[in-house]
Amino acid sequence: MNGIVGSGRGAALLAAAAGCVLVLASAGCNGSSGARGAAAADAPVAAADPPAAGSRPARASFTLMQMNLCLSGMAGCYVKVAYPAVLDEAVARIRDARPDAVTLNETCRRDVVQIARRTGYHPRFTRVLYLARPLPCVGPGGRGLFGDAILTRTARRRSVARDFQGQAGPERRRWLCVTTRAGVEVCTAHLNTRSPIEAAGNEAQCRELALRLALRAAARPVIFGGDVNRRSSCAPDGFWTRTDRSAGQNPGLQHVYGSRALRADPPQIVPAAHSDHDVLLVRARRVGR
């Protein structure tokens, strides 16, 4: 849920950022679907382990785990993180559920690599700019840049990351998609908040997300997981929506969408002790081709 700019703190934060002091705060929740082209992708992080040789046959099911880990070290929610306990908890959740993919918001590059190595998953990370610059994670430092990520059980075939066309506030929000050897494309994004400063960005990003998912679903099954900072869905027509509305923390803001090639079971909420969001787990079955 957290953005680099929180409600009521926009001007103060921008001034503080000039002195290298960044404050993150929480905001909240709501809208629709259309978009245009986008900016260039950044280079992918290398896989933690060598990609599996060959391709695997398509599985009859596909499970996605969505987590917002609040890892920047600057958000108000970081008091719950108790670093590195947050990494231990994420690793345990992944080992318990063994999802086909994990979508991660508010992460740090080296933390993502560590989680991937400990679970045997393949990582793809994309950094998020703040005030036009990469944002190093702190408390402790040395954890790499702040951003979003996707972990997959099978090796990825290709990936792409782009900035959204619509933006609000100093943090540039992005979307990331990974095509896996399992034949499913997995996407994630962390949208602007619904604060007065960022609400217009949230609406524009929601519309663009819907368009991009619809276009990608024309080629293969698509599943999305992310913190969209709103309770109304950004899924395009023909997609289903599952949310964490029954979560104990910030309910309704994390969503999972899937194309009609997948049919979802009811979502599962797994409590998280070291984030301000619980874990959203969605199991889906393939239908048709």
Kinemage of the C-alpha trace (Angstrom):
@kinemage 1
@onewidth
@group {chain A} dominant
@subgroup {mainchain}
@vectorlist {calphas} color= white
{ca met a 1} P 0.000 0.000 0.000
{ca asn a 2} L 2.770 2.439 0.889
{ca gly a 3} L 3.982 5.037 -1.585
{ca ile a 4} L 7.122 7.123 -1.347
{ca val a 5} L 4.777 10.082 -0.923
{ca gly a 6} L 1.993 9.714 1.637
{ca ser a 7} L -1.173 11.744 2.080
{ca gly a 8} L -0.574 15.231 3.496
{ca arg a 9} L 3.210 15.001 3.302
{ca gly a 10} L 3.930 15.748 -0.370
{ca ala a 11} L 5.579 19.185 -0.047
{ca ala a 12} L 7.470 18.371 3.144
{ca leu a 13} L 8.804 15.155 1.649
{ca leu a 14} L 10.059 16.792 -1.516
{ca ala a 15} L 11.966 19.336 0.554
{ca ala a 16} L 13.384 16.640 2.799
{ca ala a 17} L 14.427 14.537 -0.171
{ca ala a 18} L 16.717 17.337 -1.317
{ca gly a 19} L 18.668 16.744 1.882
{ca cys a 20} L 18.658 12.967 1.274
{ca val a 21} L 16.047 12.301 3.930
{ca leu a 22} L 13.132 10.270 2.588
{ca val a 23} L 9.976 9.534 4.519
{ca leu a 24} L 7.456 6.985 3.365
{ca ala a 25} L 3.879 6.943 4.560
{ca ser a 26} L 0.737 4.941 3.964
{ca ala a 27} L -2.289 5.935 1.914
{ca gly a 28} L -5.298 4.126 0.841
{ca cys a 29} L -7.720 2.662 -1.867
{ca asn a 30} L -10.643 3.023 -5.592
{ca gly a 31} P -11.774 2.967 -10.499
{ca ser a 32} L -11.292 1.446 -14.310
{ca ser a 33} L -9.408 0.429 -18.022
{ca gly a 34} P -6.640 2.019 -21.875
{ca ala a 35} L -3.102 3.251 -22.620
{ca arg a 36} L -0.320 4.016 -25.047
{ca gly a 37} L 3.332 2.981 -25.516
{ca ala a 38} L 5.995 3.094 -22.773
{ca ala a 39} L 9.629 3.754 -21.797
{ca ala a 40} L 12.555 1.335 -22.115
{ca ala a 41} L 13.007 -1.599 -19.720
{ca asp a 42} L 15.939 -1.892 -17.361
{ca ala a 43} L 18.320 -4.838 -17.515
{ca pro a 44} L 17.115 -7.998 -15.760
{ca val a 45} L 18.814 -9.313 -12.638
{ca ala a 46} L 20.573 -12.601 -13.276
{ca ala a 47} L 18.795 -15.733 -12.115
{ca ala a 48} L 19.947 -16.970 -8.725
{ca asp a 49} L 20.417 -20.477 -10.097
{ca pro a 50} L 21.060 -21.557 -13.704
{ca pro a 51} L 17.805 -21.861 -15.681
{ca ala a 52} L 16.430 -25.376 -15.868
{ca ala a 53} L 17.363 -27.134 -19.097
{ca gly a 54} L 14.568 -27.702 -21.559
{ca ser a 55} L 10.934 -26.884 -21.000
{ca arg a 56} L 8.393 -28.506 -18.735
{ca pro a 57} L 4.994 -29.750 -19.822
{ca ala a 58} L 2.125 -27.405 -19.006
{ca arg a 59} L 0.759 -27.938 -15.505
{ca ala a 60} L -2.958 -28.393 -14.944
{ca ser a 61} L -2.858 -25.722 -12.227
{ca phe a 62} L -1.043 -22.477 -11.506
{ca thr a 63} L -0.657 -20.886 -8.060
{ca leu a 64} L 0.314 -17.264 -7.478
{ca met a 65} L 1.459 -15.726 -4.198
{ca gln a 66} L 1.318 -11.917 -3.857
{ca met a 67} L 3.360 -10.172 -1.150
{ca asn a 68} L 4.073 -6.537 -0.284
{ca leu a 69} L 7.148 -6.742 1.974
{ca cys a 70} L 7.740 -3.083 2.954
{ca leu a 71} L 11.518 -3.475 2.573
{ca ser a 72} L 12.692 0.037 1.687
{ca gly a 73} L 13.622 0.817 5.285
{ca met a 74} L 11.909 4.213 5.109
{ca ala a 75} L 8.174 3.462 5.200
{ca gly a 76} L 6.166 3.740 8.390
{ca cys a 77} L 5.407 0.020 8.147
{ca tyr a 78} L 9.123 -0.791 8.507
{ca val a 79} L 8.754 -0.891 12.293
{ca lys a 80} L 6.969 -4.256 11.792
{ca val a 81} L 9.564 -5.701 9.440
{ca ala a 82} L 12.215 -6.604 12.070
{ca tyr a 83} L 14.784 -7.164 9.336
{ca pro a 84} L 15.919 -9.857 8.502
{ca ala a 85} L 12.903 -11.627 10.054
{ca val a 86} L 10.796 -10.412 7.127
{ca leu a 87} L 12.983 -12.430 4.733
{ca asp a 88} L 12.738 -15.544 6.890
{ca glu a 89} L 8.948 -15.191 6.922
{ca ala a 90} L 8.760 -14.740 3.134
{ca val a 91} L 10.958 -17.781 2.564
{ca ala a 92} L 8.829 -19.870 4.935
{ca arg a 93} L 5.592 -18.837 3.195
{ca ile a 94} L 7.014 -19.745 -0.210
{ca arg a 95} L 8.358 -23.090 0.997
{ca asp a 96} L 5.018 -23.948 2.595
{ca ala a 97} L 2.841 -23.119 -0.436
{ca arg a 98} L 5.307 -23.830 -3.293
{ca pro a 99} L 3.477 -21.466 -5.660
{ca asp a 100} L 4.341 -21.408 -9.350
{ca ala a 101} L 5.087 -17.689 -9.080
{ca val a 102} L 5.500 -15.005 -6.423
{ca thr a 103} L 4.834 -11.325 -7.126
{ca leu a 104} L 6.679 -8.953 -4.788
{ca asn a 105} L 6.118 -5.246 -4.164
{ca glu a 106} L 8.245 -2.857 -2.069
{ca thr a 107} L 11.322 -5.057 -2.307
{ca cys a 108} L 15.086 -4.562 -2.555
{ca arg a 109} L 17.229 -6.153 -5.244
{ca arg a 110} L 19.619 -8.109 -3.005
{ca asp a 111} L 16.802 -9.227 -0.708
{ca val a 112} L 14.998 -10.629 -3.766
{ca val a 113} L 18.123 -12.525 -4.823
{ca gln a 114} L 18.500 -13.923 -1.306
{ca ile a 115} L 14.869 -15.091 -1.170
{ca ala a 116} L 15.261 -16.682 -4.615
{ca arg a 117} L 18.411 -18.544 -3.626
{ca arg a 118} L 16.893 -19.852 -0.412
{ca thr a 119} L 13.760 -21.116 -2.171
{ca gly a 120} L 15.244 -22.226 -5.495
{ca tyr a 121} L 13.163 -19.771 -7.530
{ca his a 122} L 14.197 -17.666 -10.538
{ca pro a 123} L 14.110 -13.883 -9.874
{ca arg a 124} L 13.388 -10.876 -12.063
{ca phe a 125} L 13.720 -7.466 -10.394
{ca thr a 126} L 12.933 -3.971 -11.674
{ca arg a 127} L 13.994 -0.812 -9.856
{ca val a 128} L 11.621 2.074 -9.171
{ca leu a 129} L 12.917 5.639 -9.500
{ca tyr a 130} L 12.266 8.322 -6.893
{ca leu a 131} L 12.792 11.958 -7.894
{ca ala a 132} L 14.281 10.592 -11.150
{ca arg a 133} L 16.941 8.610 -9.271
{ca pro a 134} L 17.311 4.989 -8.121
{ca leu a 135} L 16.434 4.614 -4.435
{ca pro a 136} L 18.865 2.565 -2.256
{ca cys a 137} L 17.229 0.573 0.542
{ca val a 138} L 18.349 1.435 4.084
{ca gly a 139} L 18.183 0.139 7.651
{ca pro a 140} L 20.448 -1.766 6.930
{ca gly a 141} L 22.021 -0.485 3.737
{ca gly a 142} L 23.816 -2.618 1.204
{ca arg a 143} L 20.568 -4.313 0.131
{ca gly a 144} L 20.471 -2.792 -3.330
{ca leu a 145} L 17.835 -0.642 -4.986
{ca phe a 146} L 14.135 -0.406 -4.188
{ca gly a 147} L 11.610 -1.901 -6.624
{ca asp a 148} L 9.300 -4.775 -7.555
{ca ala a 149} L 10.014 -8.379 -8.492
{ca ile a 150} L 8.661 -11.690 -9.721
{ca leu a 151} L 9.933 -15.127 -8.664
{ca thr a 152} L 9.087 -18.200 -10.761
{ca arg a 153} L 9.560 -21.921 -10.115
{ca thr a 154} L 10.429 -22.569 -13.753
{ca ala a 155} L 13.004 -20.571 -15.663
{ca arg a 156} L 11.781 -17.531 -17.521
{ca arg a 157} L 11.825 -17.292 -21.311
{ca arg a 158} L 11.627 -13.505 -21.481
{ca ser a 159} L 10.637 -10.481 -19.407
{ca val a 160} L 9.757 -6.834 -19.865
{ca ala a 161} L 9.424 -3.854 -17.508
{ca arg a 162} L 8.140 -0.379 -18.358
{ca asp a 163} L 7.130 2.826 -16.589
{ca phe a 164} L 3.424 3.592 -16.645
{ca gln a 165} L 2.523 6.492 -18.929
{ca gly a 166} L 0.432 8.169 -16.197
{ca gln a 167} L 2.375 9.208 -13.099
{ca ala a 168} L 1.721 11.290 -9.980
{ca gly a 169} L 4.122 12.234 -7.196
{ca pro a 170} L 7.898 11.745 -7.199
{ca glu a 171} L 7.876 7.909 -7.367
{ca arg a 172} L 7.734 6.468 -10.913
{ca arg a 173} L 5.490 3.424 -10.866
{ca arg a 174} L 6.220 0.473 -13.191
{ca trp a 175} L 4.785 -2.778 -14.457
{ca leu a 176} L 6.775 -5.985 -14.912
{ca cys a 177} L 5.853 -9.158 -16.827
{ca val a 178} L 7.695 -12.494 -17.035
{ca thr a 179} L 6.922 -15.284 -19.500
{ca thr a 180} L 7.722 -18.648 -17.907
{ca arg a 181} L 8.602 -22.025 -19.359
{ca ala a 182} L 5.339 -23.218 -17.821
{ca gly a 183} L 3.563 -21.268 -20.591
{ca val a 184} L 1.973 -18.637 -18.320
{ca glu a 185} L 2.883 -14.940 -18.299
{ca val a 186} L 3.111 -13.442 -14.799
{ca cys a 187} L 2.837 -9.682 -14.221
{ca thr a 188} L 3.047 -7.336 -11.253
{ca ala a 189} L 2.783 -3.631 -10.442
{ca his a 190} L 2.530 -1.355 -7.409
{ca leu a 191} L 0.226 1.508 -8.357
{ca asn a 192} L 0.077 5.039 -6.998
{ca thr a 193} L -1.928 5.483 -3.815
{ca arg a 194} L -5.374 7.113 -3.642
{ca ser a 195} L -4.056 10.131 -1.721
{ca pro a 196} L -5.029 13.571 -3.121
{ca ile a 197} L -1.549 13.947 -4.614
{ca glu a 198} L -1.519 10.544 -6.344
{ca ala a 199} L -5.153 9.637 -7.082
{ca ala a 200} L -5.003 10.781 -10.717
{ca gly a 201} L -1.944 8.588 -11.246
{ca asn a 202} L -3.731 5.610 -9.740
{ca glu a 203} L -6.655 6.031 -12.155
{ca ala a 204} L -4.398 6.351 -15.205
{ca gln a 205} L -2.250 3.386 -14.180
{ca cys a 206} L -5.322 1.246 -13.555
{ca arg a 207} L -6.582 1.920 -17.091
{ca glu a 208} L -3.184 1.228 -18.635
{ca leu a 209} L -2.754 -1.966 -16.629
{ca ala a 210} L -6.089 -3.275 -17.916
{ca leu a 211} L -5.118 -2.570 -21.516
{ca arg a 212} L -1.687 -4.161 -21.226
{ca leu a 213} L -3.026 -7.319 -19.578
{ca ala a 214} L -5.704 -7.676 -22.259
{ca leu a 215} L -3.118 -7.351 -25.048
{ca arg a 216} L -0.779 -9.885 -23.466
{ca ala a 217} L -3.599 -12.373 -22.872
{ca ala a 218} L -4.108 -12.596 -26.635
{ca ala a 219} L -0.873 -14.607 -26.836
{ca arg a 220} L -0.949 -16.845 -23.743
{ca pro a 221} L -2.520 -17.319 -20.286
{ca val a 222} L -1.827 -14.282 -18.100
{ca ile a 223} L -1.962 -13.872 -14.329
{ca phe a 224} L -1.281 -10.639 -12.425
{ca gly a 225} L -0.554 -10.026 -8.752
{ca gly a 226} L 0.096 -6.659 -7.164
{ca asp a 227} L -0.694 -3.955 -4.648
{ca val a 228} L -3.003 -1.700 -6.693
{ca asn a 229} L -3.863 0.605 -3.759
{ca arg a 230} L -7.579 0.498 -4.535
{ca arg a 231} L -10.531 -1.770 -3.821
{ca ser a 232} L -12.120 -1.644 -7.281
{ca ser a 233} L -10.570 -3.925 -9.897
{ca cys a 234} L -8.235 -2.941 -12.748
{ca ala a 235} L -8.809 -6.262 -14.529
{ca pro a 236} L -9.778 -6.080 -18.222
{ca asp a 237} L -12.993 -7.615 -19.554
{ca gly a 238} L -12.885 -11.404 -19.483
{ca phe a 239} L -10.458 -11.562 -16.527
{ca trp a 240} L -11.442 -12.702 -13.042
{ca thr a 241} L -10.424 -10.835 -9.863
{ca arg a 242} L -9.427 -12.115 -6.421
{ca thr a 243} L -8.460 -9.735 -3.593
{ca asp a 244} L -7.298 -9.748 0.012
{ca arg a 245} L -10.467 -8.028 1.241
{ca ser a 246} L -10.705 -10.492 4.170
{ca ala a 247} L -7.121 -9.733 5.281
{ca gly a 248} L -6.433 -8.440 8.767
{ca gln a 249} L -4.134 -5.689 7.454
{ca asn a 250} L -5.020 -3.061 4.825
{ca pro a 251} L -7.714 -5.290 3.296
{ca gly a 252} L -8.741 -5.119 -0.336
{ca leu a 253} L -5.663 -3.409 -1.820
{ca gln a 254} L -3.776 -6.451 -3.088
{ca his a 255} L -5.321 -8.055 -6.179
{ca val a 256} L -4.779 -11.090 -8.404
{ca tyr a 257} L -6.275 -11.100 -11.934
{ca gly a 258} L -6.341 -13.975 -14.403
{ca ser a 259} L -7.272 -14.442 -18.050
{ca arg a 260} L -10.046 -16.784 -19.157
{ca ala a 261} L -7.498 -19.549 -19.820
{ca leu a 262} L -7.305 -19.907 -16.022
{ca arg a 263} L -10.103 -20.503 -13.514
{ca ala a 264} L -9.439 -19.384 -9.935
{ca asp a 265} L -10.435 -20.901 -6.628
{ca pro a 266} L -11.399 -18.593 -3.728
{ca pro a 267} L -8.353 -16.681 -2.421
{ca gln a 268} L -6.437 -17.674 0.692
{ca ile a 269} L -5.124 -15.090 3.144
{ca val a 270} L -1.945 -16.012 5.015
{ca pro a 271} L -1.191 -13.722 7.995
{ca ala a 272} L 2.115 -11.838 7.875
{ca ala a 273} L 3.830 -10.709 11.065
{ca his a 274} L 6.521 -8.595 9.385
{ca ser a 275} L 4.631 -6.428 6.886
{ca asp a 276} L 1.594 -4.154 6.849
{ca his a 277} L -0.023 -6.511 4.303
{ca asp a 278} L -0.965 -10.152 4.700
{ca val a 279} L -0.094 -12.655 1.968
{ca leu a 280} L -2.593 -13.260 -0.854
{ca leu a 281} L -2.519 -16.785 -2.326
{ca val a 282} L -4.605 -17.752 -5.359
{ca arg a 283} L -4.760 -21.209 -6.932
{ca ala a 284} L -6.035 -21.436 -10.507
{ca arg a 285} L -6.735 -24.284 -12.933
{ca arg a 286} L -6.108 -24.210 -16.665
{ca val a 287} L -9.175 -24.443 -18.879
{ca gly a 288} L -8.863 -25.213 -22.576
{ca arg a 289} L -5.644 -24.200 -24.318
